[in-house]
Amino acid sequence: MKGINETATYLQGKMKETPTIGLILGSGLGVLADEIEDPIKVPYGDIPNFPESTVAGHAGQLVFGVLEGKQVVAMQGRFHFYEGYSMDVVTFPVRVMKHLVWSKS
């Protein structure tokens, strides 16, 4: 949980609504973020404890908003083990999204 609470608290201050869905947009899917209505874009470089993507073409931001009537948060750009990041760093954004996304369970 190291850093997750700090990062989640920062992002909660940026969100209008609590997302119900977290999306990880891989290669070729980044344009889906353009379909998100009322987007709030938060560059990875502004997010505490987030690494920055080194892959060309990755936007490197979280996008909060509405997609098909659902509140979402989308990772537009990912982190990879082959970039030299540890698995803890690679999975950190997913663990933060789990902390942010509202669940009925």
DSSP file (Angstrom, degrees, kcal/mol; ACC not computed):
  #  RESIDUE AA STRUCTURE BP1 BP2  ACC     N-H-->O    O-->H-N    N-H-->O    O-->H-N    TCO  KAPPA ALPHA  PHI   PSI    X-CA   Y-CA   Z-CA
    1    1 A M    >>        0   0    0      0, 0.0     3,-1.3     0, 0.0     4,-0.9   0.000 360.0 360.0 360.0   0.0    0.0    0.0    0.0
    2    2 A K  T 34  -     0   0    0      1,-0.3     0, 0.0     2,-0.1     0, 0.0  -0.345 360.0  -4.5 -58.6 121.0    3.0    2.3    0.1
    3    3 A G  T 3> S+     0   0    0     -2,-0.2     4,-2.5     1,-0.1    -1,-0.3   0.136 106.4 102.9  85.7 -20.5    2.2    5.4   -1.9
    4    4 A I  H <> S+     0   0    0     -3,-1.3     4,-3.1     1,-0.2     5,-0.2   0.934  81.7  47.0 -63.7 -46.4   -1.3    4.2   -3.0
    5    5 A N  H  X S+     0   0    0     -4,-0.9     4,-2.6     2,-0.2    -1,-0.2   0.916 113.6  48.4 -62.4 -43.0   -3.2    6.2   -0.4
    6    6 A E  H  > S+     0   0    0      2,-0.2     4,-2.0     1,-0.2    -1,-0.2   0.929 115.3  44.7 -61.7 -45.4   -1.2    9.4   -1.2
    7    7 A T  H  X S+     0   0    0     -4,-2.5     4,-2.4     2,-0.2    -2,-0.2   0.924 114.0  48.9 -65.9 -45.1   -1.7    8.9   -5.0
    8    8 A A  H  X S+     0   0    0     -4,-3.1     4,-2.6    -5,-0.2    -2,-0.2   0.900 110.0  51.8 -62.7 -41.5   -5.4    8.1   -4.6
    9    9 A T  H  X S+     0   0    0     -4,-2.6     4,-1.2    -5,-0.2    -1,-0.2   0.916 110.0  49.5 -61.7 -43.4   -6.0   11.1   -2.4
   10   10 A Y  H  < S+     0   0    0     -4,-2.0     3,-0.5     1,-0.2     4,-0.4   0.941 113.7  45.6 -59.4 -47.9   -4.4   13.3   -5.0
   11   11 A L  H >X S+     0   0    0     -4,-2.4     3,-1.5     1,-0.2     4,-1.4   0.849 104.9  60.4 -68.8 -34.4   -6.5   11.9   -7.8
   12   12 A Q  H 3< S+     0   0    0     -4,-2.6    -1,-0.2     1,-0.3    -2,-0.2   0.824 100.0  58.0 -61.4 -29.8   -9.7   12.1   -5.8
   13   13 A G  T 3< S+     0   0    0     -4,-1.2    -1,-0.3    -3,-0.5    -2,-0.2   0.660 108.8  45.6 -71.8 -15.8   -9.1   15.8   -5.7
   14   14 A K  T <4 S+     0   0    0     -3,-1.5    -2,-0.2    -4,-0.4    -1,-0.2   0.694  96.3  90.6 -96.0 -24.7   -9.1   15.9   -9.5
   15   15 A M     <  -     0   0    0     -4,-1.4     3,-0.1     1,-0.1    50,-0.0  -0.419  53.5-163.3 -79.3 146.5  -12.2   13.7  -10.1
   16   16 A K  S    S+     0   0    0      1,-0.3     2,-0.3    -2,-0.1    -1,-0.1   0.830  81.8  12.7 -87.0 -42.0  -15.7   15.0  -10.4
   17   17 A E  S    S-     0   0    0     55,-0.1    -1,-0.3    48,-0.0    48,-0.1  -0.891  87.3 -98.8-131.7 159.0  -17.3   11.6   -9.8
   18   18 A T        -     0   0    0     -2,-0.3    53,-0.2    -3,-0.1    83,-0.1  -0.692  44.1-124.3 -79.8 124.9  -16.1    8.2   -8.6
   19   19 A P        -     0   0    0      0, 0.0    83,-3.1     0, 0.0    53,-0.2  -0.352  18.8-165.7 -68.6 149.7  -15.4    5.9  -11.5
   20   20 A T  S    S+     0   0    0     51,-2.6     2,-0.4    81,-0.2    52,-0.2   0.494  76.8  45.4-105.9 -11.2  -17.1    2.5  -11.7
   21   21 A I  E     -a   72   0A   0     50,-1.3    52,-1.9    82,-0.0     2,-0.5  -0.998  64.2-158.0-136.8 135.1  -14.8    1.2  -14.4
   22   22 A G  E     -a   73   0A   0     -2,-0.4     2,-0.4    50,-0.2    52,-0.2  -0.957  15.4-165.2-110.5 131.1  -11.1    1.3  -14.8
   23   23 A L  E     -a   74   0A   0     50,-2.9    52,-3.0    -2,-0.5     2,-0.6  -0.924  14.8-158.0-118.6 139.7   -9.6    0.9  -18.3
   24   24 A I  E     -a   75   0A   0     -2,-0.4     2,-0.8    50,-0.2    52,-0.1  -0.955  17.7-153.8-114.0 109.9   -6.1    0.2  -19.4
   25   25 A L  E     -a   76   0A   0     50,-2.3    52,-0.8    -2,-0.6     3,-0.1  -0.749  15.9-171.9 -92.2 112.0   -5.7    1.3  -23.0
   26   26 A G    >>  -     0   0    0     -2,-0.8     3,-2.5     1,-0.2     4,-0.6  -0.094  45.2 -38.3 -88.4-169.8   -3.0   -0.6  -24.8
   27   27 A S  T 34 S+     0   0    0      1,-0.3    -1,-0.2     2,-0.2    31,-0.0  -0.260 132.4  12.0 -54.5 129.1   -1.5   -0.1  -28.2
   28   28 A G  T 34 S+     0   0    0     -3,-0.1    -1,-0.3     1,-0.0     3,-0.2   0.282 114.2  79.6  85.8 -10.3   -4.1    1.0  -30.7
   29   29 A L  T X4  +     0   0    0     -3,-2.5     3,-2.1     1,-0.1     4,-0.4   0.467  58.5  96.1-106.5  -3.8   -6.7    1.7  -28.0
   30   30 A G  G >< S+     0   0    0     -4,-0.6     3,-1.3     1,-0.3     4,-0.3   0.789  75.0  66.6 -57.4 -28.7   -5.4    5.1  -26.9
   31   31 A V  G >  S+     0   0    0      1,-0.3     3,-1.4     2,-0.2     4,-0.4   0.708  82.4  75.8 -68.4 -18.2   -8.0    6.8  -29.2
   32   32 A L  G X  S+     0   0    0     -3,-2.1     3,-1.6     1,-0.3     4,-0.4   0.834  84.4  65.5 -60.2 -30.1  -10.8    5.4  -27.0
   33   33 A A  G X  S+     0   0    0     -3,-1.3     3,-1.1    -4,-0.4    -1,-0.3   0.792  90.7  64.3 -61.7 -26.8   -9.8    8.1  -24.5
   34   34 A D  G <  S+     0   0    0     -3,-1.4    -1,-0.3    -4,-0.3    -2,-0.2   0.699  95.7  59.1 -69.2 -18.0  -11.0   10.6  -27.1
   35   35 A E  G <  S+     0   0    0     -3,-1.6     2,-0.4    -4,-0.4    33,-0.3   0.563  79.3 109.0 -85.7 -10.1  -14.5    9.2  -26.8
   36   36 A I    <   -     0   0    0     -3,-1.1    31,-0.2    -4,-0.4     2,-0.2  -0.544  66.4-136.9 -73.3 125.8  -14.6   10.0  -23.0
   37   37 A E  E    S+B   66   0A   0     29,-3.4    29,-2.1    -2,-0.4    -2,-0.1  -0.520  79.2   9.7 -84.5 150.5  -17.1   12.9  -22.4
   38   38 A D  E    S-     0   0A   0     27,-0.2    -1,-0.2    -2,-0.2     2,-0.1   0.915  92.5-160.3  48.8  51.6  -16.3   15.7  -20.0
   39   39 A P  E     -     0   0A   0      0, 0.0     2,-0.5     0, 0.0    26,-0.2  -0.320  22.0-163.0 -70.7 141.6  -12.7   14.5  -19.7
   40   40 A I  E     -B   64   0A   0     24,-2.4    24,-2.6    -2,-0.1     2,-0.5  -0.985  16.6-160.1-116.5 114.7  -10.4   15.4  -16.9
   41   41 A K  E     -B   63   0A   0     -2,-0.5    22,-0.2    22,-0.2    20,-0.0  -0.850  10.7-174.3-104.9 127.1   -6.8   14.6  -18.0
   42   42 A V  E     -B   62   0A   0     20,-2.9    20,-2.5    -2,-0.5     5,-0.1  -0.939  21.7-135.1-122.7 107.6   -4.1   14.2  -15.5
   43   43 A P  E >>  -B   61   0A   0      0, 0.0     3,-2.0     0, 0.0     4,-0.6  -0.316  17.3-125.0 -61.3 140.9   -0.5   13.7  -16.9
   44   44 A Y  G >4 S+     0   0    0     16,-2.5     3,-1.3     1,-0.3     6,-0.3   0.849 109.6  64.2 -54.6 -35.5    1.5   11.0  -15.2
   45   45 A G  G 34 S+     0   0    0     15,-0.4    -1,-0.3     1,-0.3     7,-0.1   0.704 101.6  50.5 -63.7 -19.2    4.2   13.5  -14.4
   46   46 A D  G <4 S+     0   0    0     -3,-2.0    -1,-0.3     2,-0.1    -2,-0.2   0.570  91.7  92.4 -91.3 -11.5    1.8   15.4  -12.2
   47   47 A I  S X< S-     0   0    0     -3,-1.3     3,-1.7    -4,-0.6   -40,-0.1  -0.737  82.4-117.2 -93.0 122.5    0.7   12.3  -10.2
   48   48 A P  T 3  S+     0   0    0      0, 0.0    -2,-0.1     0, 0.0   -38,-0.1  -0.298  95.0   6.0 -56.8 135.8    2.6   11.5   -7.0
   49   49 A N  T 3  S+     0   0    0      1,-0.2    43,-0.1   -43,-0.0   -42,-0.0   0.387  97.0 127.3  74.3  -1.1    4.4    8.2   -7.1
   50   50 A F    <   -     0   0    0     -3,-1.7    -1,-0.2    -6,-0.3     2,-0.1  -0.678  52.7-138.5 -85.7 138.9    3.6    7.5  -10.8
   51   51 A P        -     0   0    0      0, 0.0     2,-0.4     0, 0.0    -4,-0.1  -0.300  23.1-112.4 -77.8 177.2    6.4    6.7  -13.2
   52   52 A E        -     0   0    0     -2,-0.1     2,-0.1    -7,-0.1     8,-0.0  -0.947  27.0-114.0-114.6 138.0    6.5    8.2  -16.6
   53   53 A S        -     0   0    0     -2,-0.4    26,-0.1     1,-0.1    -9,-0.0  -0.429  20.8-168.0 -68.4 138.6    6.0    6.1  -19.7
   54   54 A T        +     0   0    0     -2,-0.1     2,-0.5     2,-0.1    -1,-0.1   0.349  53.4 110.0-106.2   3.7    9.1    5.9  -22.0
   55   55 A V  S >  S-     0   0    0     23,-0.3     3,-1.7     1,-0.1    -2,-0.1  -0.696  73.7-118.9 -86.6 125.5    7.2    4.3  -24.9
   56   56 A A  T 3  S+     0   0    0     -2,-0.5     3,-0.1     1,-0.2    -2,-0.1  -0.343  97.2  26.8 -60.3 137.6    6.8    6.6  -27.9
   57   57 A G  T 3  S+     0   0    0      1,-0.3     2,-0.5     2,-0.0    -1,-0.2   0.266  86.6 121.6  92.9 -11.8    3.2    7.3  -28.8
   58   58 A H    <   -     0   0    0     -3,-1.7    -1,-0.3     1,-0.1    19,-0.1  -0.753  56.7-147.5 -85.2 127.6    1.8    6.7  -25.3
   59   59 A A        -     0   0    0     -2,-0.5    18,-0.2    -3,-0.1    -1,-0.1   0.829  23.0-142.8 -65.2 -32.2    0.0    9.8  -24.1
   60   60 A G        +     0   0    0     16,-1.7   -16,-2.5     1,-0.2   -15,-0.4   0.971  54.6 106.4  70.3  54.9    1.0    9.2  -20.5
   61   61 A Q  E     -BC  43  76A   0     15,-1.6    15,-3.0   -18,-0.3     2,-0.4  -0.994  65.0-121.4-156.8 157.1   -2.1   10.4  -18.7
   62   62 A L  E     -BC  42  75A   0    -20,-2.5   -20,-2.9    -2,-0.3     2,-0.5  -0.842  26.9-156.7 -95.6 141.8   -5.1    9.3  -16.7
   63   63 A V  E     -BC  41  74A   0     11,-2.3    11,-2.4    -2,-0.4     2,-0.4  -0.978   7.0-169.2-124.2 119.8   -8.5   10.4  -18.2
   64   64 A F  E     +BC  40  73A   0    -24,-2.6   -24,-2.4    -2,-0.5     2,-0.3  -0.834  37.5  84.8-103.1 143.6  -11.5   10.6  -16.0
   65   65 A G  E    S- C   0  72A   0      7,-1.9     7,-3.1    -2,-0.4     2,-0.5  -0.993  73.0 -44.1 163.3-156.2  -15.0   11.1  -17.4
   66   66 A V  E     +BC  37  71A   0    -29,-2.1   -29,-3.4    -2,-0.3     2,-0.4  -0.918  38.9 178.1-115.1 130.0  -18.1    9.4  -18.9
   67   67 A L  E >  S- C   0  70A   0      3,-2.7     3,-1.7    -2,-0.5   -31,-0.1  -0.978  77.3 -17.9-131.9 118.7  -18.0    6.7  -21.6
   68   68 A E  T 3  S-     0   0    0     -2,-0.4     3,-0.1     1,-0.3    -1,-0.1   0.870 129.2 -52.1  53.0  39.5  -21.3    5.1  -22.8
   69   69 A G  T 3  S+     0   0    0      1,-0.2     2,-0.4     0, 0.0    -1,-0.3   0.473 116.8 110.8  81.4   2.2  -23.0    6.5  -19.7
   70   70 A K  E <  S- C   0  67A   0     -3,-1.7    -3,-2.7   -51,-0.0     2,-0.4  -0.880  71.8-118.6-112.4 141.8  -20.5    5.1  -17.2
   71   71 A Q  E     + C   0  66A   0     -2,-0.4   -51,-2.6    -5,-0.2   -50,-1.3  -0.657  46.9 175.7 -74.5 126.5  -18.0    6.9  -15.0
   72   72 A V  E     -aC  21  65A   0     -7,-3.1    -7,-1.9    -2,-0.4     2,-0.4  -0.887  33.5-153.6-131.9 160.1  -14.6    5.7  -16.0
   73   73 A V  E     -aC  22  64A   0    -52,-1.9   -50,-2.9    -2,-0.3     2,-0.4  -0.992  23.9-166.2-127.4 130.3  -10.9    6.2  -15.4
   74   74 A A  E     -aC  23  63A   0    -11,-2.4   -11,-2.3    -2,-0.4     2,-0.8  -0.958  19.2-139.8-122.3 133.5   -8.6    5.3  -18.3
   75   75 A M  E     -aC  24  62A   0    -52,-3.0   -50,-2.3    -2,-0.4     2,-1.0  -0.821  16.0-165.8 -85.2 114.6   -4.9    4.8  -18.4
   76   76 A Q  E    S+aC  25  61A   0    -15,-3.0   -16,-1.7    -2,-0.8   -15,-1.6  -0.771  71.7  15.8-103.7  86.8   -3.7    6.3  -21.7
   77   77 A G  S    S-     0   0    0     -2,-1.0     2,-0.2   -52,-0.8   -52,-0.1  -0.027  78.3-140.7 115.9 135.0   -0.3    4.8  -21.8
   78   78 A R        -     0   0    0     -2,-0.1     2,-0.4   -54,-0.1   -23,-0.3  -0.646  10.4-119.1-120.4 174.9    1.1    1.9  -19.8
   79   79 A F        -     0   0    0     11,-0.3     2,-0.4    -2,-0.2   -26,-0.1  -0.924  29.0-154.8-116.3 144.0    4.3    1.0  -18.0
   80   80 A H    > > -     0   0    0     -2,-0.4     3,-1.2     1,-0.1     5,-1.1  -0.910  26.5-135.5-126.9 146.8    6.3   -2.1  -19.0
   81   81 A F  G > 5S+     0   0    0     -2,-0.4     3,-2.0     1,-0.2    -1,-0.1   0.863 108.3  61.8 -60.0 -38.0    8.7   -4.5  -17.3
   82   82 A Y  G 3 5S+     0   0    0      1,-0.3    -1,-0.2     2,-0.2    -3,-0.0   0.618  91.2  67.1 -69.6 -10.3   10.9   -4.3  -20.5
   83   83 A E  G < 5S-     0   0    0     -3,-1.2    -1,-0.3     2,-0.1    -2,-0.2   0.497 125.6-100.6 -82.4  -3.7   11.3   -0.5  -19.8
   84   84 A G  T < 5S+     0   0    0     -3,-2.0     2,-0.2     1,-0.3    -3,-0.2   0.448  79.2 137.2  99.3   1.2   13.3   -1.5  -16.8
   85   85 A Y      < -     0   0    0     -5,-1.1    -1,-0.3     1,-0.1    -2,-0.1  -0.542  55.7-116.0 -79.3 146.5   10.5   -0.9  -14.2
   86   86 A S     >  -     0   0    0     -2,-0.2     4,-2.5     1,-0.1     3,-0.3  -0.338  28.8-108.9 -70.9 162.6   10.0   -3.5  -11.4
   87   87 A M  H  > S+     0   0    0      1,-0.2     4,-2.2     2,-0.2     5,-0.1   0.814 120.7  61.0 -64.5 -28.5    6.7   -5.4  -11.4
   88   88 A D  H  > S+     0   0    0      2,-0.2     4,-0.7     1,-0.2    -1,-0.2   0.909 109.5  41.1 -61.9 -41.9    5.8   -3.3   -8.3
   89   89 A V  H  4 S+     0   0    0     -3,-0.3     3,-0.5     2,-0.2    -2,-0.2   0.902 112.8  54.1 -72.3 -42.3    6.0   -0.2  -10.4
   90   90 A V  H  < S+     0   0    0     -4,-2.5   -11,-0.3     1,-0.2     4,-0.3   0.880 116.3  38.5 -59.7 -39.1    4.3   -1.7  -13.5
   91   91 A T  H  X S+     0   0    0     -4,-2.2     4,-2.0    -5,-0.2     3,-0.4   0.553  90.7  93.3 -90.8  -8.2    1.3   -2.8  -11.4
   92   92 A F  H  X S+     0   0    0     -4,-0.7     4,-2.2    -3,-0.5     5,-0.2   0.904  83.7  50.8 -54.5 -48.8    1.1    0.4   -9.2
   93   93 A P  H  > S+     0   0    0      0, 0.0     4,-2.6     0, 0.0    -1,-0.2   0.872 109.2  52.0 -60.2 -35.1   -1.4    2.2  -11.4
   94   94 A V  H  > S+     0   0    0     -3,-0.4     4,-2.2    -4,-0.3    -2,-0.2   0.907 109.8  48.8 -66.5 -40.6   -3.7   -0.8  -11.5
   95   95 A R  H  X S+     0   0    0     -4,-2.0     4,-1.4     2,-0.2    -1,-0.2   0.859 111.1  50.5 -67.4 -34.7   -3.6   -1.0   -7.7
   96   96 A V  H  X S+     0   0    0     -4,-2.2     4,-1.6    -5,-0.2    -2,-0.2   0.926 109.4  50.7 -66.5 -44.4   -4.3    2.8   -7.5
   97   97 A M  H  X S+     0   0    0     -4,-2.6     4,-2.9     1,-0.2    -2,-0.2   0.898 106.5  54.8 -61.4 -39.3   -7.3    2.3   -9.9
   98   98 A K  H  < S+     0   0    0     -4,-2.2    -1,-0.2     1,-0.2    -2,-0.2   0.883 108.7  49.6 -59.1 -37.3   -8.6   -0.5   -7.7
   99   99 A H  H  < S+     0   0    0     -4,-1.4    -1,-0.2     1,-0.2    -2,-0.2   0.823 117.2  40.8 -69.3 -32.5   -8.5    2.0   -4.8
  100  100 A L  H  < S+     0   0    0     -4,-1.6     2,-0.3    -3,-0.1    -2,-0.2   0.831  93.2  90.6 -86.0 -35.5  -10.4    4.6   -6.8
  101  101 A V  S  < S-     0   0    0     -4,-2.9   -81,-0.2    -5,-0.2     2,-0.2  -0.466  75.8-126.6 -77.2 128.2  -13.0    2.6   -8.6
  102  102 A W        -     0   0    0    -83,-3.1     2,-0.4    -2,-0.3    -1,-0.1  -0.486  29.7-170.1 -70.9 137.5  -16.3    2.2   -6.8
  103  103 A S        -     0   0    0     -2,-0.2   -82,-0.0     1,-0.1   -83,-0.0  -0.988  28.4-149.3-133.2 141.4  -17.5   -1.4   -6.4
  104  104 A K              0   0    0     -2,-0.4    -1,-0.1     1,-0.2    -2,-0.0   0.675 360.0 360.0 -77.8 -17.7  -20.8   -2.9   -5.3
  105  105 A S              0   0    0      0, 0.0    -1,-0.2     0, 0.0     0, 0.0   0.492 360.0 360.0 -79.8 360.0  -19.0   -5.9   -3.9
